[in-house]
Structure formats: structure tokens, C-alpha cells
Amino acid sequence: MAQHVWWILRGDRNHPASRIQGWNIHDYFLSQGISSSIVYSPTFVTKEVSINAAPIKHLQKKLQPNDIVIIQKYTGVSTLRFIQKVKKKGALIVYLDCDVPIKKKIAIQADLIITPSNYLKNLYKAAGFANVKFIDDAAEQFESRPAKPTQLLTCLWFGVGSEKKWRSVTWFDQLITEMNQQSDITWQFETLSNHPKATCQWTLANYTERISTADAIVLPVVDQNDWAYAKSANRAVQAMALSKPVVATPIPAYKILIQDQQNGFLCASKAQWADALHQLTSDERRTEIGHNAYQTVAQNYSIHHIGAKWVTLLNNLQQKALKASFVI
């Protein structure tokens, strides 16, 4: 990759999508000798690029033809004005999106659209965008180890504490309460999140350790719509990379990753959730599923594997742009 990569991210390292899809890939680029800079990553998430922010103004002075500017999720008139200024400099626009609705007004200005879920990619394609590619999110930490024998079993939900996601937490809390009342074996349910009702508040420093101490990870999804289906598999990937058995609702991203009863569990009914958690009361079964989960993600979801996909896509984009300039 001959030119420079500039990142306009939605948030700082504490923002999961910005860290996993932005900062971590940027760090990988630097490790490979690729010129890369984080230009904009505000502490508080905003919807539009602040075109008058000092880093944005500085970037516009430094841009060179065929530089790549990666814009994550931003929308609005200010963002469009920024993109127009970038394109006048001859730089290439990559739009990184991870949520519905699709952002047509921004995406139409992009030379390439990247999504972390195949479902979201297909939504863009159905809307007429041919220049869209899907790249999985990479795990941030790996650990291969057997399940610990325990008398007190803990299942953990972790994630951003939006009200939409918390509906799934509430649903599962009721389910696990019912299950515990009907069984001799009790599961303790914990949550790791920035939601005020979480049993443990999420921090960048503690989250992988908290996942590692759980006996199982539960990822229920009660909403059955494009918002739910377009989500990436990053939480399941990270849990599996830490050798944790994952029990999840079969949304598209999880169905690609999880082979039911082999490296995790896909549960579409209360009976299936109860059966999966009953199986995982066995130390041997948790070890077996956790081992298979780790093996699934160890190679295909490492930062080196995912980062290399990013390099290939951006190299291809630059080469295509160079060929087009010669034709002109």
C-alpha cells in the first residue's frame, strides 16, 4: 500500500466498534509498515464529522492523491461536505458501516463500502451498491484452556447497554430464573456492560478477564429484524477465542460461526436454551465445546488474518484507482 491511510472513527478505544474495526486494524497496519493515522476519534460519539475540528482541517492540508480516508458510520450534511473536500484532493473514500439503516447518501460517495456482517453487505447490494465488501471482526485476545471445575456456574452476557440490547438481557434473566426454579443445578446470571443495571460495569481493562471467569457466554437476541440480523459476530468471536462455550440466538452472523452442539449452541426456543445450559453443567462438555470454539476462531479470526484481508482490499482499491487515472 503506497499511500497513507487516514481514519475518521466514531469514537475512541472505549467504543467497541471503533476499537475493533478501526484502532486494531490501524495498529496492525503500523506493525506491517503501512502508513496509517487516526485523525479523528472523539470521546463522545457524534453522528456527523465536525468539519471545523482542528484535526479535520489539518488532514485536508496533508491529503495526497490516492490516499485512503476511512470514515466510520458518520452521516449528515457536514460529513458529505467533508467527503467532497477529500475527493477534490484525489483521495479515495472507504465507508465503514456496521448498523442499519444503510446510509445511502454517504455510501454513494464512497469508492468502497466495508461491513462486518454478510447480512449488512447484502442489504447494501440489494439497494444497488456493487462496491461493498464484508470483512469479519477479529478477536482481541486468545486463550486456550479447559473449563474450570466449579459448583457455582456463571453465565455472562456482555455488550453495549443500549435499550434495544437490554431487552434481550431482561428476557434471558426471566428465562434463567424459571430454569433455576425447575432444576437442581443453578446458574448465576451476570452482565458486563455500560448499562446502569449491569452487575459489572464494562471497562477496556477488565472485559476479557471477566469473560474468562465465566463458565458460559449467553447472547440472546429477542428482536427479529434487520437491526438484529445485521449485527456482526464480534462478541461470539471474542468469547470463543477465550475458550468459552457460547449459547446464542441464531442470527445470520452466529449461524456462520457456530455449528450447533459442536463449537457452541444456537437456540431458537426456550427448550433449546434449557437443553444447552443443562449440557454445559458438565465440566467435560464445557471443555469440549470451549476447545472446539477456540479452534474455530484461532486462525480465521486473528488480527493477522483479518488485517491481511483489509490490506488486500485497500491495495486492490488503490490499484483500480491508478489504472483508471491512466485511462483518463
C-alpha positions as CSV (number, residue, x, y, z in Angstrom):
1,M,0.0,0.0,0.0
2,A,1.9,3.0,-1.3
3,Q,-0.1,5.9,0.0
4,H,-1.3,6.9,3.5
5,V,-4.4,5.6,5.3
6,W,-6.4,8.1,7.4
7,W,-9.1,7.1,9.9
8,I,-12.2,9.1,10.8
9,L,-13.6,6.9,13.6
10,R,-16.9,7.2,15.5
11,G,-15.3,7.0,18.9
12,D,-12.1,6.3,20.9
13,R,-10.7,2.9,22.0
14,N,-13.5,2.5,24.6
15,H,-16.1,2.5,21.8
16,P,-16.2,-1.2,20.7
17,A,-16.8,-0.8,17.0
18,S,-14.2,2.0,16.7
19,R,-11.6,-0.1,18.6
20,I,-12.3,-3.5,16.8
21,Q,-12.8,-2.2,13.3
22,G,-10.6,0.9,13.5
23,W,-7.9,1.2,16.1
24,N,-6.9,-2.5,16.0
25,I,-6.7,-2.6,12.2
26,H,-4.7,0.7,12.3
27,D,-2.3,-0.9,14.8
28,Y,-1.9,-3.9,12.5
29,F,-1.2,-1.6,9.6
30,L,1.6,0.1,11.6
31,S,3.0,-3.4,12.5
32,Q,3.2,-4.2,8.8
33,G,5.0,-0.9,7.9
34,I,1.9,0.7,6.4
35,S,1.5,4.4,6.8
36,S,-1.7,4.9,8.9
37,S,-3.0,7.7,11.2
38,I,-6.1,8.1,13.4
39,V,-7.2,11.6,12.6
40,Y,-10.5,11.8,14.4
41,S,-11.8,9.6,17.3
42,P,-13.9,11.7,19.7
43,T,-14.5,10.6,23.3
44,F,-18.2,11.2,22.8
45,V,-19.9,9.6,19.9
46,T,-21.4,12.1,17.3
47,K,-23.4,11.5,14.1
48,E,-21.5,13.9,11.9
49,V,-17.9,14.7,11.2
50,S,-17.1,18.1,12.7
51,I,-15.7,19.8,9.6
52,N,-14.3,22.6,11.6
53,A,-12.4,20.4,14.1
54,A,-8.6,21.1,14.0
55,P,-7.6,17.5,13.1
56,I,-10.1,17.5,10.2
57,K,-8.7,20.8,8.9
58,H,-5.2,19.6,9.3
59,L,-6.0,16.4,7.3
60,Q,-7.3,18.4,4.4
61,K,-3.9,20.1,4.1
62,K,-2.0,16.9,4.2
63,L,-4.0,14.7,1.8
64,Q,-2.3,13.4,-1.3
65,P,-3.9,11.8,-4.4
66,N,-4.8,8.1,-3.8
67,D,-4.5,8.4,-0.1
68,I,-7.3,6.4,1.6
69,V,-9.7,8.0,4.0
70,I,-11.8,5.6,6.1
71,I,-14.9,7.0,7.5
72,Q,-16.8,5.0,10.1
73,K,-20.6,5.3,10.3
74,Y,-20.8,9.1,10.1
75,T,-23.8,10.6,8.3
76,G,-25.2,14.1,7.7
77,V,-24.6,17.2,5.7
78,S,-21.3,18.0,7.4
79,T,-20.0,14.6,6.6
80,L,-21.0,15.0,3.0
81,R,-19.2,18.3,2.8
82,F,-16.1,16.7,4.2
83,I,-16.2,13.9,1.7
84,Q,-16.5,16.4,-1.2
85,K,-13.4,18.2,0.0
86,V,-11.5,14.9,0.3
87,K,-12.5,13.8,-3.2
88,K,-11.3,17.1,-4.6
89,K,-7.9,16.2,-3.3
90,G,-7.9,13.0,-5.3
91,A,-8.1,10.8,-2.2
92,L,-10.2,7.6,-2.0
93,I,-13.2,7.2,0.4
94,V,-13.8,3.9,2.2
95,Y,-17.1,3.9,4.2
96,L,-17.1,1.5,7.2
97,D,-20.6,0.8,8.4
98,C,-21.9,-1.7,10.9
99,D,-25.5,-0.9,11.5
100,V,-28.8,-0.4,9.8
101,P,-30.3,1.6,8.2
102,I,-27.9,1.7,5.3
103,K,-26.5,5.2,4.7
104,K,-27.3,5.7,1.0
105,K,-26.4,9.4,0.8
106,I,-22.9,8.7,2.3
107,A,-22.3,5.3,0.7
108,I,-22.9,6.6,-2.8
109,Q,-19.9,8.9,-2.4
110,A,-17.6,6.0,-1.4
111,D,-15.2,4.2,-3.6
112,L,-15.6,1.2,-1.3
113,I,-18.0,0.1,1.5
114,I,-16.9,-2.3,4.1
115,T,-19.3,-4.1,6.6
116,P,-18.5,-6.5,9.4
117,S,-21.6,-8.7,8.6
118,N,-22.5,-10.5,5.5
119,Y,-26.2,-9.7,6.1
120,L,-25.5,-5.9,6.1
121,K,-23.4,-6.3,2.9
122,N,-26.3,-7.9,1.2
123,L,-28.6,-5.1,2.3
124,Y,-26.3,-2.7,0.6
125,K,-26.2,-4.9,-2.5
126,A,-30.0,-5.1,-2.6
127,A,-30.0,-1.3,-2.6
128,G,-27.8,-1.2,-5.7
129,F,-24.3,-0.8,-4.2
130,A,-21.9,-3.1,-6.0
131,N,-18.7,-1.8,-4.3
132,V,-19.4,-3.4,-0.9
133,K,-17.2,-6.0,0.8
134,F,-17.6,-8.0,4.0
135,I,-14.7,-8.4,6.5
136,D,-15.2,-10.2,9.8
137,D,-14.2,-8.6,13.1
138,A,-11.0,-10.0,14.7
139,A,-10.8,-11.3,18.2
140,E,-8.7,-9.2,20.5
141,Q,-7.3,-11.8,22.8
142,F,-6.8,-15.6,22.7
143,E,-6.5,-18.2,25.4
144,S,-6.8,-22.0,25.1
145,R,-7.6,-23.7,28.4
146,P,-10.0,-26.3,29.8
147,A,-13.2,-25.4,31.7
148,K,-12.6,-25.0,35.4
149,P,-14.5,-27.4,37.7
150,T,-17.0,-25.5,39.8
151,Q,-20.0,-25.8,42.0
152,L,-21.3,-22.4,41.2
153,L,-21.9,-21.9,37.4
154,T,-21.9,-18.5,35.9
155,C,-23.3,-17.4,32.6
156,L,-22.4,-14.0,31.3
157,W,-23.9,-11.6,28.8
158,F,-21.7,-8.7,27.7
159,G,-22.2,-5.8,25.3
160,V,-23.1,-2.2,24.8
161,G,-26.1,-1.4,27.1
162,S,-28.5,0.1,24.6
163,E,-32.1,-0.2,25.4
164,K,-32.6,-2.4,22.4
165,K,-30.0,-4.9,23.5
166,W,-31.1,-4.7,27.2
167,R,-34.5,-6.1,26.1
168,S,-32.7,-9.4,25.4
169,V,-31.0,-9.3,28.8
170,T,-34.3,-8.8,30.5
171,W,-35.8,-11.7,28.5
172,F,-32.9,-14.0,29.4
173,D,-33.0,-13.0,33.1
174,Q,-36.6,-14.2,33.3
175,L,-35.7,-17.4,31.4
176,I,-32.8,-18.3,33.7
177,T,-34.9,-17.6,36.8
178,E,-37.6,-20.0,35.5
179,M,-34.9,-22.6,34.7
180,N,-33.3,-22.4,38.1
181,Q,-36.7,-22.9,39.8
182,Q,-37.1,-26.1,37.9
183,S,-33.7,-27.6,38.3
184,D,-31.4,-28.8,41.0
185,I,-28.5,-27.1,39.3
186,T,-28.4,-23.3,39.5
187,W,-26.9,-20.9,37.0
188,Q,-25.9,-17.4,38.2
189,F,-26.5,-14.8,35.5
190,E,-24.2,-11.8,35.3
191,T,-23.9,-8.9,32.9
192,L,-20.9,-6.9,31.8
193,S,-21.9,-3.6,30.2
194,N,-22.1,0.2,30.4
195,H,-25.8,-0.2,31.2
196,P,-26.6,1.2,34.7
197,K,-28.3,-2.1,35.7
198,A,-25.3,-4.3,34.7
199,T,-23.9,-6.4,37.5
200,C,-20.4,-5.3,36.4
201,Q,-19.5,-2.1,34.6
202,W,-17.5,-2.7,31.4
203,T,-14.0,-1.2,31.1
204,L,-11.4,-1.8,28.5
205,A,-9.1,-3.1,31.2
206,N,-11.5,-5.7,32.7
207,Y,-13.6,-7.1,29.9
208,T,-11.5,-10.0,28.7
209,E,-10.7,-11.1,32.2
210,R,-14.4,-11.0,33.1
211,I,-15.3,-13.1,30.1
212,S,-12.6,-15.6,31.1
213,T,-14.0,-16.1,34.5
214,A,-17.5,-17.1,33.2
215,D,-18.5,-20.7,32.6
216,A,-20.6,-19.8,29.5
217,I,-21.4,-16.8,27.4
218,V,-25.1,-16.2,26.5
219,L,-26.0,-14.0,23.6
220,P,-29.8,-13.9,23.2
221,V,-31.4,-11.7,20.6
222,V,-35.2,-11.1,21.0
223,D,-35.6,-8.6,18.1
224,Q,-36.1,-10.4,14.8
225,N,-35.5,-7.6,12.3
226,D,-32.8,-6.1,10.1
227,W,-31.3,-4.3,13.1
228,A,-30.6,-7.6,14.8
229,Y,-29.7,-9.6,11.7
230,A,-27.1,-7.0,10.5
231,K,-25.0,-7.3,13.7
232,S,-21.5,-8.8,13.4
233,A,-20.3,-11.9,15.3
234,N,-17.6,-10.0,17.3
235,R,-18.9,-10.8,20.8
236,A,-19.2,-14.5,20.0
237,V,-15.8,-14.5,18.3
238,Q,-14.1,-12.9,21.3
239,A,-15.8,-15.4,23.8
240,M,-14.8,-18.4,21.6
241,A,-11.2,-17.1,21.4
242,L,-11.1,-17.3,25.2
243,S,-12.3,-21.0,25.0
244,K,-15.8,-20.1,26.3
245,P,-18.9,-22.0,25.1
246,V,-21.3,-19.6,23.6
247,V,-25.1,-20.0,23.6
248,A,-26.8,-17.7,21.2
249,T,-29.9,-16.9,19.2
250,P,-29.3,-18.0,15.5
251,I,-29.0,-14.6,13.9
252,P,-27.1,-14.7,10.5
253,A,-23.6,-13.9,11.8
254,Y,-23.8,-16.5,14.5
255,K,-25.1,-19.1,12.1
256,I,-22.0,-18.7,10.0
257,L,-19.7,-19.0,13.0
258,I,-21.4,-21.5,15.3
259,Q,-22.0,-25.2,14.5
260,D,-24.8,-26.1,16.9
261,Q,-23.7,-28.6,19.6
262,Q,-20.2,-28.7,18.1
263,N,-18.5,-25.4,18.9
264,G,-21.4,-23.7,20.6
265,F,-25.2,-23.7,20.7
266,L,-27.8,-22.0,18.6
267,C,-31.1,-21.7,20.4
268,A,-34.4,-20.6,18.9
269,S,-36.7,-21.7,21.7
270,K,-36.8,-21.8,25.5
271,A,-36.5,-25.6,25.4
272,Q,-33.3,-25.3,23.3
273,W,-31.8,-22.7,25.7
274,A,-32.6,-25.0,28.7
275,D,-31.1,-28.0,27.0
276,A,-27.9,-26.1,26.1
277,L,-27.4,-24.8,29.6
278,H,-28.1,-28.3,31.0
279,Q,-25.4,-29.8,28.8
280,L,-23.0,-27.1,30.0
281,T,-23.4,-28.1,33.6
282,S,-20.9,-30.8,32.8
283,D,-17.2,-29.8,33.1
284,E,-16.3,-32.2,30.3
285,R,-18.9,-30.8,27.9
286,R,-17.8,-27.2,28.7
287,T,-14.2,-28.1,28.0
288,E,-15.2,-29.9,24.7
289,I,-17.3,-27.0,23.4
290,G,-14.8,-24.4,24.5
291,H,-11.9,-26.3,22.9
292,N,-13.8,-26.6,19.6
293,A,-14.8,-22.9,19.8
294,Y,-11.1,-21.9,20.2
295,Q,-10.0,-24.0,17.3
296,T,-12.7,-22.4,15.1
297,V,-11.5,-18.8,15.6
298,A,-7.8,-19.3,16.3
299,Q,-6.7,-19.0,12.7
300,N,-9.5,-17.3,10.8
301,Y,-10.3,-14.6,13.3
302,S,-6.9,-13.5,14.4
303,I,-5.8,-9.9,13.8
304,H,-3.2,-11.1,11.3
305,H,-5.8,-13.0,9.3
306,I,-8.4,-10.2,9.3
307,G,-5.8,-7.4,8.9
308,A,-4.4,-9.1,5.8
309,K,-7.9,-9.0,4.3
310,W,-8.0,-5.3,4.9
311,V,-4.6,-4.9,3.2
312,T,-5.7,-6.9,0.2
313,L,-9.0,-4.8,-0.2
314,L,-7.2,-1.5,0.1
315,N,-4.4,-2.5,-2.2
316,N,-7.0,-3.5,-4.8
317,L,-8.8,-0.3,-4.4
318,Q,-5.6,1.8,-5.0
319,Q,-4.6,-0.3,-8.0
320,K,-8.0,0.1,-9.5
321,A,-7.9,3.9,-9.0
322,L,-4.4,4.1,-10.5
323,K,-5.5,2.1,-13.6
324,A,-8.5,4.5,-14.0
325,S,-6.2,7.5,-13.8
326,F,-4.0,6.1,-16.6
327,V,-7.0,5.5,-18.8
328,I,-8.1,9.1,-18.4
